[in-house]
Amino acid sequence: MLSEVLFASVSSVLLGASSWDSRTLIGGSLILLAALLSIVWPGHKAK
């Protein structure tokens, strides 16, 4: 699932559908962080 996000992001930039800017990089980083945290702490629930 995580590789799909990376592949879609990189391919859209390479094909010219989007561009790299700080907003895109921060948003992508937050999505990846959330995905990684769901793997590391699968049973952790917010209080």
N, C-alpha and C positions, 0 to 999 in steps of 0.2 A: 504494500500500500504506500509506503514511504517513497519507494522508487518511482511510482507513478507521478507524484507531485514534482519530484526533481526533473524527470524526463519531460513532463509537460511544460514546465517553466523554461528549461533550457531550450527546448525545441521551438517554443513560441518566440523567444528572443532571436534564435538563429534564423528563423523563417521571416522575421521582420514584423510579426504581429504585435510585439510589445517591445519595450526598451527597458534597460536597466536604469533605475533611479533609486534614490534613497528610500522612498516610500515603498517601492516594490520589494527591495531587499529586506527592509524591516518587516514587512508583512509576511514575506516568505520565511524569514527566520523565525517569526512567531509561530507560524504553522508547523514548521519542522520541530521547534521546541515542544509544542503541544503533543505532537505525534511521538516524540522520543520520551516525554514524561509519561505518556499513557502506556508505554512499553515497560519503562523502569518501575513505575508504581501502579500496577494494574488494579490493586485492591484499595488504593488510597482514596479516601473520599473527603471532600471539603466539609468543614464544619460550619 
